[in-house]
Amino acid sequence: MNEQTATFVGRPLLRREDRRLLTGRGQYVADLVLPHMLHATLVRSPLAHARIRSVDLSKAAAAPGVVYVLTGADLAKILPPAPDRQYLMPAKWRAQVPHKILSPRQPLLVADKVRHFGEPLAVIVAESRYAAEDAAALAILDLEQLPAVTDAQAALAAGATLVHEQFGTNLIGEFTVGKGDAGGALAAAPHRIRREFRHHRYSAMPMECRGVVASYEARTESLTVWSSTQMVHVVRSAIATALDVPEARVRCIAPDVGGGFGVKGHVYPEDQLIPFLARELGRPVKWIEDRREHLSASCHSRDQIHQAEIGFDDDGRIVALRDTFIADSGAWNPIGGGIVYNTVAHLVGPYKIDNLSITARNVATTKSGNAPYRGAGRPEAVLVMERLIDLIARELGLDPVEVRRRNMIRGDEMPYHMGIPYRDGEPIIYDGGDYPAALEQTLEALGGLDAFRKRQRAAWQEGRYLGLGLGCYTEGTGVGPFEGATVRLDPSGKIHIASGACSQGQGMETVFAQITADMWAVTPDDVIVSLADTGAIAMGWGTIASRTTVNLSSAIYYASEALKKRVFAVAAVLLQAKPDQLELRAGGVGVIGEAGRSASLKEIARVARPGWDHLRPEGIAAGLEETHYYEPPTVTWGSGIHGAIVEVDIVTGQIAIEKYVVAHDCGVPVNPLLVEGQVIGGTAQGLGGAMFEELVFDEHGRLQTNTLADYLMPTAVDVPDITLVHQEFPSPLNPLGVKGLGEGGAISPPVVIANAVCDALQAFGIEINTTPIKAEHVAMAIRHARERVANVRQKS
């Protein structure tokens, strides 16, 4: 990129999207109103595990306004279930990692057996949503209740009830990764700590729940589908497969989407069912998920149990780590081994550990399926590693900060080879960063370690309990397989960018306008950005896994470089110069060193069009457009350190966050304002998962937290002011030096709060190795600690 034209990347520009979103001109799936549109409601199971004897819809079919009813048994005769695995780990990974992955095929409507609370059994289509919901209440369900499988550890026991009988086991995924000799190093280690860590189940709570609208055009035998999805091309492919039609006859669009965070990052049954209904009935059909449905039937996340053992020497230097963990996959496993392997790949974090052994298992239970939520396997890994660091410190009487200093990879050791493969099959190589510097910057922003320890000791003397907690992470970002961009010089002289990437509030239209403006020496207002529409570009992957800025910016760069050659070839004729004598200049092309000789992009587009009197040189095709599909060689590695000072009320267990700091590296920040928004927003979600949000099931597997009155969310008063420290280590792996950052904020908060509370309550000897960390849990731990002390005194 010409440095003289690089004027917009790095600027904190306001989001262009907000012009419509803040003035009520945004359009979400629920806003769509099509002529003669029908409304669908799903009849969902009130049981978590049951054999279906019958589903009687006769009364529902006769209800006012009802147009069509369909049971799972009826649908099974017409359509196949969903694909058995939406994300297949690449062959290079499969060749290196011994594994077993079983992925049951999820039916669009259940025909034989219910496997989780809220699973859809039938669909009602009516003239209005009210009529459809009233009719759904008339469905008569005859269900034979079966034992629920709510505990992933118990699900592996001999004789456990099977969720999927065809497999003969509830173990639906397993793999082992390692390096060195973990067993031998642990046996020889001067010190060893073994603990169980549990990261609870919760879920993304986007402001907008899921929704699908589909319209069928009989003349062209084509479907247009609007979905609040993060992956329009993947949804299009699933629809085409389910309905046995060419992909060219299916157009999928994600309009404005009110948050995704991973929960909308794969194909759901409704994405295929609603288009089927539209084709079957010849009328548009709309389905909008309500919050109760979202809590019970959209995918959940987290929910892992780790048995970890760490060996270390007298100085606190780690010599080995062994971890065996299980992930509660729920009834369905749409992502295969992706999330669980994310935990494996991120477990070691920013530390040097030469001997490593990790065994991961995916276990089926009678809960909603487990799929990504912002962080996707990383918060679980960081909980284990960062708690172990603090436990090492306690064992040796060291400050947890000092243990981190002694084990961190240094900046002068970059690039650093970790010795295990990433989930793309490539070796994990940290491509840049300075973790020790980030640690010191975090401590400085918290007010300094020595100053805090002094203040902490004084507070203890006063009966106040202050604690400092840290959480360090690394994050693989920009994962493949690819992302595409079409760059077109519009006849107006504007630059048009099209991609299958899907925005859910990240400000992509702004970010990619900034990037493109610098590449073409125009302003962002001269860039038209079209996203999340399969009609705009043939192939795409979507927006998940902190990957879009890395991959789409690279696709735009390479498409632009190819297109510039054609633009310069046409401009050379127009300006009577050679292409190598030209440069981009303020919305046009000019001759280097001659200020008066230039042509606007609009003029160049005009003479490059097909037809009479064009000025294209021989070999230059008509029209100025290029498409590039960028396939990243591997991931870039972002990183961050979160730190917090908290005060704990030992009577109520309430945790007050006094100060919260995030130091992070996302490579080159395209728009610092949006970078800060992403980090702060992610941190707020992480704090919600740490202290408030929890999905609770009864002994029969029925969800108890199925409204926002029961499923607690953080409010504005619960989220502290967050101080940000920006590092900038450009990645050498892509043209712009960018790294992803969308998930980083959500990764560390649970372990930061756990470590801070344990630090505050040192006098009680309390360990917190399980989330969530709610006030009642802390108060109970303090009470038990006091009872233990009292019992010891009585015995003595």
C-alpha positions in Angstrom: 0.0 0.0 0.0 1.3 3.5 -0.9 2.0 5.2 2.5 1.1 8.6 1.0 -2.5 7.3 0.5 -2.8 5.4 3.8 -4.9 8.0 5.5 -8.0 6.2 6.9 -6.8 3.0 8.5 -6.1 3.9 12.1 -8.7 6.7 12.3 -11.5 6.4 14.9 -14.3 7.1 12.4 -17.9 6.9 13.5 -19.8 3.9 12.2 -21.6 4.6 8.9 -24.2 1.9 9.8 -25.4 4.1 12.6 -26.9 6.6 10.2 -29.7 4.1 9.6 -29.7 2.1 12.8 -30.0 5.1 15.1 -32.7 6.7 13.0 -35.0 3.7 12.8 -34.1 2.9 9.2 -32.4 -0.4 9.9 -34.1 -3.6 8.7 -34.1 -6.8 10.7 -35.7 -10.1 9.7 -38.7 -9.4 12.0 -39.3 -6.1 10.1 -39.9 -7.9 6.8 -43.5 -7.8 5.6 -44.2 -9.5 2.2 -47.5 -9.8 0.4 -49.6 -12.7 1.5 -47.1 -13.7 4.1 -47.8 -16.5 6.5 -46.4 -17.1 10.0 -45.0 -20.2 11.5 -44.8 -21.4 15.1 -43.1 -24.5 16.4 -44.6 -26.9 18.8 -41.8 -27.7 21.2 -41.3 -30.5 23.7 -42.0 -29.9 27.4 -39.8 -32.9 28.2 -36.0 -33.3 27.8 -36.0 -37.0 26.9 -39.0 -38.9 25.7 -40.2 -41.4 23.1 -42.9 -39.9 20.8 -46.0 -42.0 20.8 -48.0 -39.5 18.8 -48.4 -35.8 18.0 -52.1 -35.0 17.3 -52.6 -31.7 15.4 -56.2 -32.2 14.4 -57.5 -29.5 16.7 -54.7 -27.2 15.7 -55.5 -27.7 12.0 -59.1 -26.7 12.6 -58.2 -23.6 14.6 -59.1 -20.1 13.0 -56.5 -18.8 10.6 -54.5 -22.0 10.4 -53.3 -22.9 6.8 -51.0 -25.8 7.3 -49.8 -28.2 10.0 -46.9 -30.7 9.9 -45.5 -33.2 12.3 -42.0 -34.6 12.4 -43.2 -38.0 11.3 -44.8 -36.4 8.2 -41.8 -34.3 7.4 -39.4 -37.3 7.7 -41.1 -38.8 4.7 -40.3 -35.7 2.6 -37.0 -34.2 3.8 -33.7 -35.6 5.1 -32.3 -34.5 8.5 -29.7 -31.8 8.8 -26.1 -32.7 7.6 -24.3 -34.8 10.1 -21.3 -32.5 10.4 -21.3 -28.8 9.3 -17.6 -28.3 10.0 -15.2 -31.0 9.0 -11.7 -30.7 10.5 -9.2 -30.5 7.6 -7.3 -33.5 6.4 -4.0 -32.1 7.6 -5.4 -32.0 11.2 -7.0 -35.4 10.9 -3.7 -36.9 9.8 -1.9 -35.6 12.9 -4.4 -35.9 15.7 -5.8 -39.3 16.7 -9.5 -38.7 17.0 -13.0 -40.0 17.0 -15.9 -37.6 16.1 -19.5 -38.8 15.9 -22.1 -36.3 14.8 -25.7 -37.3 14.8 -28.0 -35.9 12.2 -30.4 -33.5 13.7 -34.0 -33.7 12.2 -35.7 -30.6 11.1 -38.7 -31.7 13.2 -38.4 -34.7 15.7 -40.2 -37.8 14.6 -39.1 -40.6 17.0 -37.5 -39.4 20.2 -37.1 -36.0 22.0 -33.5 -35.4 23.0 -33.7 -32.0 24.7 -36.2 -29.6 26.3 -37.8 -27.4 23.7 -36.9 -29.6 20.7 -39.4 -28.9 17.9 -42.0 -31.7 17.2 -44.3 -30.0 14.7 -45.0 -26.7 12.9 -48.1 -24.7 12.6 -48.5 -22.1 9.8 -51.3 -19.5 10.0 -52.4 -16.2 8.7 -50.9 -14.4 11.8 -48.4 -15.3 14.5 -51.2 -15.0 17.1 -53.3 -17.6 15.3 -50.3 -19.9 14.9 -49.4 -19.7 18.6 -53.0 -20.2 19.7 -53.2 -23.3 17.5 -49.9 -24.6 18.7 -51.4 -24.7 22.2 -54.0 -27.1 20.9 -51.5 -29.8 19.9 -51.9 -33.0 21.8 -48.6 -34.7 22.7 -48.3 -38.3 23.8 -44.8 -38.6 25.1 -43.2 -41.5 27.0 -40.8 -39.9 29.4 -37.3 -41.4 29.5 -34.5 -40.8 32.0 -32.8 -37.5 31.4 -29.0 -37.4 30.9 -28.0 -34.1 32.6 -24.5 -34.9 33.9 -21.7 -35.4 31.3 -19.6 -37.4 33.7 -22.4 -39.7 34.6 -23.3 -40.1 30.9 -20.0 -42.0 30.5 -20.7 -44.5 33.2 -21.5 -48.1 32.3 -25.2 -48.5 31.9 -25.9 -44.8 31.4 -29.0 -43.9 29.4 -28.1 -43.3 25.8 -29.0 -40.1 24.0 -28.3 -41.7 20.6 -28.8 -45.4 20.7 -27.3 -46.0 17.3 -23.8 -45.1 18.6 -24.0 -47.4 21.6 -22.2 -44.7 23.7 -22.6 -41.1 24.8 -18.9 -40.5 24.0 -19.3 -38.7 20.6 -15.8 -37.2 20.3 -12.3 -37.8 21.6 -8.8 -36.8 20.7 -5.4 -36.5 22.3 -2.6 -34.0 21.7 0.7 -33.6 23.3 4.5 -32.9 23.1 7.5 -34.0 25.2 7.0 -36.5 28.0 4.3 -35.1 30.3 4.0 -38.2 32.4 7.7 -38.5 33.0 8.2 -34.8 33.7 5.3 -34.8 36.2 6.7 -37.8 38.0 10.1 -36.0 38.3 8.7 -32.6 39.2 9.6 -31.2 42.6 6.0 -30.0 43.0 2.6 -31.1 41.6 -0.9 -29.7 41.8 -4.0 -31.5 40.6 -7.4 -29.9 40.5 -10.8 -30.2 39.0 -12.1 -27.1 37.1 -15.6 -26.6 35.9 -16.8 -23.9 33.5 -20.6 -23.8 33.5 -23.1 -23.7 30.7 -24.5 -20.4 29.4 -25.3 -18.9 26.0 -25.2 -15.9 23.8 -28.0 -13.5 24.4 -28.1 -11.3 21.3 -30.6 -8.5 21.4 -32.2 -10.0 18.3 -33.2 -13.7 18.5 -33.0 -15.8 15.4 -35.5 -15.5 12.6 -36.1 -16.7 9.0 -38.3 -15.4 6.2 -38.6 -17.3 2.9 -40.3 -16.5 -0.4 -40.7 -18.9 -3.3 -40.9 -17.7 -6.9 -42.8 -20.4 -9.0 -41.8 -18.9 -12.4 -38.1 -19.3 -11.8 -38.4 -22.1 -9.2 -36.2 -20.0 -6.9 -36.2 -19.1 -3.2 -35.2 -15.9 -1.5 -34.4 -16.4 2.2 -33.7 -13.8 4.8 -32.0 -15.2 7.9 -30.4 -13.6 11.0 -27.4 -15.8 10.4 -23.6 -15.2 10.5 -23.1 -17.5 7.4 -25.3 -16.8 4.4 -23.4 -19.1 2.0 -23.4 -22.0 4.4 -27.2 -21.6 5.0 -27.8 -21.4 1.2 -25.9 -24.6 0.7 -27.9 -26.4 3.4 -31.2 -25.2 2.0 -30.2 -26.3 -1.5 -29.1 -29.7 -0.2 -32.3 -30.2 1.9 -34.7 -29.2 -0.9 -32.6 -30.9 -3.6 -32.3 -27.7 -5.8 -29.3 -26.0 -7.4 -27.6 -23.4 -5.2 -28.1 -21.0 -8.1 -31.9 -21.1 -7.3 -31.4 -20.1 -3.7 -30.5 -16.6 -2.6 -29.8 -16.0 1.1 -29.5 -12.6 2.7 -28.7 -11.5 6.2 -30.1 -8.0 6.6 -29.3 -6.0 9.7 -28.6 -8.5 12.5 -28.9 -7.5 16.1 -25.9 -9.5 17.5 -24.7 -13.0 16.8 -21.7 -13.8 19.0 -21.5 -17.4 17.5 -25.0 -18.6 18.4 -26.0 -17.8 14.8 -22.8 -19.2 13.3 -24.1 -22.5 11.9 -27.2 -23.9 10.2 -30.3 -24.6 12.3 -33.3 -26.7 11.4 -35.5 -23.6 10.9 -33.1 -22.3 8.2 -34.2 -25.2 6.1 -37.7 -25.8 7.3 -39.1 -22.3 6.6 -37.9 -22.3 2.9 -39.5 -25.8 2.5 -42.8 -24.4 3.8 -42.6 -21.4 1.5 -42.2 -23.7 -1.5 -44.8 -26.1 -0.3 -47.4 -23.4 0.3 -46.4 -21.0 -2.5 -46.6 -18.1 -0.1 -43.9 -16.3 1.9 -43.5 -17.7 5.4 -42.0 -16.0 8.5 -40.7 -17.5 11.7 -39.3 -15.3 14.5 -37.8 -16.9 17.6 -38.9 -15.6 21.0 -36.7 -15.3 24.0 -38.0 -18.4 25.7 -37.3 -20.4 22.5 -33.9 -18.9 22.3 -33.0 -20.0 25.8 -34.3 -23.5 25.4 -33.6 -24.5 21.8 -30.8 -22.3 20.3 -27.4 -23.7 21.0 -25.7 -23.2 24.4 -22.0 -23.0 25.0 -19.1 -23.6 27.5 -19.9 -26.5 29.9 -16.6 -28.2 30.4 -15.0 -30.2 33.3 -11.2 -30.5 33.5 -9.0 -32.8 35.5 -5.7 -30.9 35.3 -2.3 -31.6 36.8 0.7 -29.3 36.7 4.3 -29.9 37.7 6.8 -27.1 38.6 10.1 -26.5 40.3 11.0 -24.7 43.4 11.1 -21.4 41.5 7.6 -21.8 40.1 8.8 -22.7 36.6 6.4 -25.1 34.9 7.9 -28.4 33.7 4.7 -30.2 32.6 1.0 -30.0 32.2 -1.6 -32.8 31.8 -5.3 -32.2 31.3 -8.1 -34.6 30.7 -11.5 -32.9 30.1 -15.0 -33.5 29.0 -17.3 -31.1 27.2 -21.1 -31.4 27.5 -22.1 -31.4 23.9 -25.8 -31.6 24.5 -28.0 -33.6 22.1 -26.5 -32.3 18.9 -23.0 -31.5 17.8 -23.1 -29.1 14.8 -19.5 -28.0 15.1 -17.9 -31.4 15.5 -14.7 -31.1 17.4 -14.1 -27.4 16.7 -14.9 -25.9 20.1 -13.2 -28.6 22.1 -10.1 -28.4 20.0 -10.1 -24.6 20.5 -9.7 -25.4 24.2 -6.8 -27.7 23.5 -5.1 -25.2 21.2 -5.3 -22.3 23.7 -4.7 -24.1 26.9 -1.0 -23.3 27.3 -1.6 -19.6 26.5 1.5 -17.3 26.7 3.6 -19.7 28.7 6.6 -22.0 28.0 5.7 -25.6 28.7 7.8 -28.2 27.1 5.9 -31.3 28.3 2.2 -31.4 27.5 -0.6 -34.0 27.3 -4.3 -33.1 26.7 -7.1 -35.6 26.2 -10.5 -34.1 25.2 -13.9 -35.8 25.1 -17.2 -34.7 23.8 -20.2 -36.2 25.6 -23.9 -36.3 24.5 -26.5 -35.2 27.1 -30.2 -34.3 26.9 -29.6 -30.6 26.6 -29.6 -28.2 23.7 -26.6 -28.6 21.4 -23.3 -27.0 22.3 -21.9 -24.5 19.7 -19.7 -21.4 19.7 -20.3 -18.4 21.9 -17.9 -15.5 21.8 -14.5 -17.0 22.9 -15.5 -20.5 21.8 -13.5 -22.9 24.0 -11.0 -20.3 25.1 -12.5 -19.1 28.4 -12.5 -22.7 29.6 -8.8 -23.1 28.7 -7.9 -19.8 30.4 -9.8 -20.7 33.5 -7.7 -23.8 33.9 -4.3 -22.3 33.1 -4.6 -19.1 35.0 -6.1 -20.7 38.1 -3.2 -23.1 38.1 -0.7 -20.2 37.9 -2.3 -18.7 41.0 -2.3 -22.1 42.8 1.5 -22.5 42.0 2.0 -19.1 43.6 0.1 -20.0 46.7 1.9 -23.3 47.0 5.4 -21.6 46.9 4.5 -18.4 48.8 5.1 -16.3 45.7 3.1 -13.5 44.2 1.0 -14.8 41.2 2.5 -12.0 39.1 6.0 -13.3 39.7 5.0 -16.8 38.6 3.7 -15.4 35.4 6.9 -13.4 34.8 9.0 -16.6 35.2 7.0 -18.6 32.7 6.0 -16.2 30.0 7.3 -16.3 26.5 9.5 -13.2 25.9 9.1 -10.8 23.0 12.6 -11.7 21.7 11.6 -15.3 21.4 9.0 -14.5 18.7 8.0 -16.2 16.5 7.5 -18.9 19.0 6.7 -22.6 18.0 4.3 -24.2 20.4 4.9 -27.8 19.2 1.3 -28.8 18.6 -1.0 -28.2 15.6 -3.8 -25.7 15.4 -7.2 -26.8 14.2 -6.3 -25.9 10.6 -3.6 -28.6 10.9 -0.8 -26.1 10.7 1.7 -25.8 13.5 0.9 -23.2 16.2 3.5 -20.4 15.8 2.9 -17.2 17.7 3.7 -14.6 15.1 4.4 -11.7 17.3 3.7 -9.9 20.6 5.3 -9.1 24.0 3.5 -10.8 26.8 5.7 -9.7 29.6 5.4 -6.1 28.5 1.6 -6.4 28.4 1.7 -7.8 31.9 3.7 -4.8 33.2 1.4 -2.4 31.4 -1.6 -4.0 32.9 -0.2 -3.7 36.4 0.8 -0.1 35.8 -2.8 0.7 34.7 -4.1 -1.0 37.9 -1.9 1.4 39.9 1.2 -0.7 40.4 1.7 -4.1 42.1 3.6 -2.9 45.1 1.2 -0.1 45.7 -1.7 -2.4 45.6 -0.2 -5.0 47.9 0.5 -2.3 50.4 -3.1 -1.0 50.1 -4.4 -4.6 50.3 -2.6 -5.3 53.6 -3.9 -2.1 55.1 -7.5 -3.0 54.0 -7.2 -6.4 55.6 -6.3 -4.7 58.9 -9.5 -2.7 58.5 -11.6 -5.8 57.9 -11.9 -5.0 54.1 -11.0 -7.6 51.6 -9.3 -6.4 48.4 -8.0 -8.8 45.7 -6.1 -8.5 42.4 -6.8 -11.0 39.7 -5.2 -11.6 36.3 -6.1 -13.6 33.2 -3.7 -13.9 30.3 -4.6 -15.4 27.0 -3.4 -16.0 23.4 -6.0 -16.2 20.6 -5.7 -17.8 17.1 -7.5 -15.4 14.8 -8.3 -15.3 11.1 -8.8 -19.0 10.7 -9.7 -20.4 7.2 -10.8 -22.0 5.1 -11.3 -18.8 3.0 -13.1 -15.5 2.5 -13.9 -13.8 -0.8 -14.2 -10.3 -2.1 -15.3 -8.8 -5.3 -13.9 -5.4 -6.1 -15.6 -3.5 -8.8 -15.0 0.0 -10.3 -18.6 1.3 -10.6 -19.5 3.5 -13.6 -20.0 6.3 -11.1 -16.3 6.1 -10.1 -17.2 4.6 -6.7 -15.4 1.4 -5.5 -17.9 -1.4 -4.9 -16.9 -4.2 -2.4 -19.0 -7.4 -2.1 -18.4 -10.3 0.3 -20.2 -13.1 2.0 -19.0 -11.8 5.4 -21.9 -11.1 7.7 -22.0 -8.2 10.1 -23.9 -8.4 13.4 -22.9 -5.0 14.8 -19.1 -5.0 14.4 -19.1 -2.0 12.1 -17.9 -3.9 9.0 -19.3 -1.5 6.5 -17.2 1.2 8.1 -14.0 -0.8 8.6 -13.9 -2.2 5.1 -14.7 1.2 3.6 -11.6 2.6 5.5 -9.4 -0.3 4.3 -10.6 0.0 0.7 -10.3 3.8 0.7 -6.6 3.6 1.5 -6.0 1.0 -1.2 -7.6 3.2 -3.9 -6.8 6.7 -2.7 -10.4 7.6 -2.2 -12.5 8.4 0.8 -14.7 5.9 2.7 -17.7 7.7 1.3 -16.5 6.6 -2.2 -16.7 3.0 -1.2 -19.9 0.9 -1.4 -19.9 -2.2 0.8 -22.3 -5.0 0.1 -22.2 -7.9 2.7 -24.1 -11.0 3.6 -25.9 -11.6 0.3 -25.2 -14.7 -1.8 -26.5 -12.8 -4.8 -23.5 -10.5 -4.6 -20.7 -13.0 -4.6 -20.6 -16.7 -5.6 -18.8 -18.1 -2.6 -18.2 -17.1 1.0 -17.7 -18.5 4.4 -19.1 -16.0 7.0 -18.3 -14.2 10.2 -17.2 -16.4 13.0 -14.0 -17.0 15.0 -12.5 -13.5 15.0 -11.6 -14.0 11.3 -13.3 -11.5 9.1 -11.0 -8.5 9.3 -8.0 -10.7 8.6 -9.4 -12.7 5.8 -11.7 -10.1 4.1 -9.1 -7.3 4.2 -6.6 -9.7 2.5 -9.2 -10.7 -0.1 -9.9 -7.0 -0.8 -6.2 -6.3 -1.1 -5.4 -9.1 -3.6 -8.5 -8.4 -5.7 -7.6 -4.7 -5.7 -4.0 -5.4 -6.7 -5.2 -7.4 -9.7 -7.9 -4.8 -10.6 -5.4 -1.9 -10.3 -3.3 -3.5 -13.1 -6.3 -3.4 -15.4 -7.3 0.1 -14.3 -3.7 1.4 -15.0 -3.7 -0.3 -18.4 -6.9 1.5 -19.4 -5.7 4.8 -17.8 -2.4 4.5 -19.7 -4.3 4.7 -23.0 -6.4 7.6 -21.8 -3.4 9.5 -20.5 -1.0 8.4 -23.2 1.6 7.1 -20.7 2.9 3.7 -19.7 1.3 1.9 -16.8 4.4 2.0 -14.7 4.4 5.8 -15.0 1.0 6.0 -13.2 -0.1 6.3 -9.6 -3.4 6.5 -7.8 -4.3 10.1 -7.0 -7.3 11.5 -5.1 -10.1 9.4 -6.7 -8.3 8.9 -10.0 -5.1 8.0 -11.7 -2.3 10.4 -12.6 1.1 10.5 -14.2 3.9 10.4 -11.6 5.5 13.8 -11.3 2.9 15.6 -13.5 0.2 17.1 -11.4 -1.9 18.2 -14.4 -2.1 14.8 -16.1 -4.8 12.7 -14.4 -8.1 10.9 -15.1 -10.8 10.2 -12.7 -11.9 6.7 -11.8 -15.3 7.6 -13.4 -13.6 8.4 -16.7 -11.6 5.2 -16.6 -14.7 3.1 -15.8 -16.5 4.8 -18.8 -13.9 3.9 -21.4 -13.4 0.4 -20.0 -17.0 -0.6 -20.6 -17.9 -3.0 -23.4 -19.2 -1.7 -26.7 -18.3 0.9 -29.3 -15.5 3.5 -28.7 -14.0 1.8 -25.7 -10.3 2.5 -24.9 -9.3 -0.8 -23.5 -5.9 -2.0 -24.7 -5.6 -5.5 -26.2 -5.9 -8.3 -23.7 -7.9 -6.2 -21.1 -11.4 -7.6 -20.7 -14.5 -5.4 -20.6 -15.6 -4.1 -17.3 -13.4 -3.5 -14.3 -14.0 -6.1 -11.7 -11.9 -8.7 -9.8 -12.8 -11.4 -7.3 -10.3 -13.0 -5.0 -10.8 -15.8 -2.5 -8.2 -15.5 0.2 -7.1 -18.7 1.8 -5.0 -17.9 4.9 -1.8 -20.0 5.3 -2.7 -20.3 9.0 -3.9 -18.1 11.8 -2.5 -14.9 13.3 -2.1 -14.8 17.0 -3.6 -12.0 19.0 -3.2 -11.8 22.8 -4.3 -10.0 25.9 -4.1 -9.7 29.6 -7.1 -8.7 31.8 -6.6 -7.5 35.4 -9.0 -6.4 38.0 -9.1 -5.2 41.6 -12.2 -6.3 43.5 -13.5 -5.9 47.0 -15.5 -8.8 48.6 -18.1 -8.3 51.3 -17.5 -11.3 53.5 -21.0 -11.2 54.9 -23.0 -11.1 51.7 -20.4 -12.4 49.3 -21.0 -9.4 47.0 -18.1 -8.7 44.6 -17.5 -5.0 43.7 -15.1 -4.4 40.8 -13.0 -1.4 41.7 -10.9 -1.3 38.6 -10.7 -3.4 35.4 -7.9 -3.2 32.8 -7.4 -4.9 29.4 -4.1 -4.8 27.6 -4.4 -6.4 24.2 -2.7 -6.8 20.8 -4.8 -7.0 17.6 -2.0 -6.1 15.2 -2.8 -2.9 13.2 -6.1 -1.4 14.6 -8.1 -0.4 11.5 -10.6 1.8 13.5 -9.5 2.4 17.2 -13.0 3.5 18.2 -14.5 0.2 17.0 -11.6 -1.8 18.5 -12.4 -0.3 21.9 -16.1 -1.1 21.4 -15.4 -4.7 20.6 -13.1 -5.2 23.6 -15.4 -3.5 26.1 -18.5 -5.2 24.7 -16.7 -8.6 24.9 -15.5 -7.9 28.4 -19.1 -7.1 29.5 -20.2 -10.4 28.2 -17.4 -12.2 29.9 -18.3 -10.6 33.2 -21.9 -11.7 32.6 -20.7 -15.2 32.2 -18.5 -15.0 35.3 -21.0 -13.6 37.7 -24.6 -13.7 36.5 -25.5 -15.9 33.5 -26.3 -19.6 34.1 -28.5 -22.2 32.4 -30.0 -24.4 35.1 -31.8 -27.7 34.5 -33.8 -29.9 36.9 -33.3 -33.6 37.5 -35.5 -34.3 34.5 -33.5 -32.1 32.1 -36.1 -29.3 32.0 -34.7 -25.8 31.7 -35.5 -23.7 34.8 -33.9 -20.5 33.6 -36.1 -20.0 30.6 -36.9 -16.3 30.8 -34.8 -13.2 31.5 -36.3 -13.0 34.9 -34.5 -16.2 35.8 -31.5 -16.0 33.5 -29.7 -13.0 34.9 -27.8 -10.6 32.6 -25.4 -7.9 33.6 -26.8 -4.4 33.6 -25.0 -1.1 33.2 -24.4 -0.8 36.9 -22.7 -4.2 36.9 -20.1 -3.4 34.3 -17.3 -1.2 35.5 -15.4 1.4 33.6 -12.7 -0.5 31.6 -9.2 0.9 31.0 -7.7 -0.2 27.7 -4.0 -0.6 26.9 -3.3 -1.0 23.2 -0.3 -2.9 22.0 0.4 -3.1 18.2 2.4 -6.0 16.8 1.5 -6.2 13.1 1.2 -9.8 11.9 3.6 -10.7 9.1 1.0 -13.2 7.7 -1.3 -10.8 5.8 -0.9 -7.6 3.8 -2.3 -5.2 6.4 -0.7 -6.7 9.5 -4.1 -7.1 11.2 -5.2 -9.7 13.8 -8.7 -10.6 14.9 -10.0 -9.2 18.2 -13.8 -9.8 18.3 -13.6 -12.6 21.0 -10.7 -11.5 23.2 -12.7 -9.4 25.6 -14.9 -12.4 26.6 -12.1 -14.8 27.2 -10.5 -13.7 30.5 -13.2 -12.2 32.8 -14.3 -15.5 34.5 -10.8 -16.4 35.6 -10.0 -12.8 36.5 -12.9 -12.6 38.9 -12.0 -16.1 40.3 -8.4 -15.1 40.9 -9.3 -11.7 42.3 -11.8 -13.2 44.8 -9.3 -15.9 45.9 -6.6 -13.2 46.3 -8.9 -11.1 48.5 -9.9 -14.1 50.6 -6.4 -15.5 51.3 -7.1 -15.5 55.0 -9.9 -18.0 54.5 -7.9 -20.3 52.2 -10.7 -20.3 49.7 -10.3 -21.8 46.2 -12.7 -21.0 43.4 -12.3 -23.4 40.5 -15.9 -23.4 39.3 -18.0 -20.8 37.6 -20.2 -18.9 37.9 -18.9 -16.8 40.8 -22.1 -15.5 42.4 -22.4 -13.7 45.7 -24.2 -16.6 47.3 -21.4 -19.0 46.2 -18.8 -16.7 47.7 -20.7 -16.3 51.0 -21.2 -20.1 51.3 -17.5 -20.7 50.7 -16.6 -18.2 53.4 -19.1 -19.8 55.8 -17.6 -23.3 55.1 -14.1 -22.0 55.6 -15.1 -20.5 59.0 -16.8 -23.8 60.0 -13.6 -25.7 59.1 -11.5 -23.4 61.3 -14.0 -23.7 64.1 -14.0 -27.5 63.9 -10.2 -27.5 64.0 -10.2 -25.4 67.1 -12.7 -27.6 68.8 -10.7 -30.7 68.1 -7.5 -29.1 69.3 
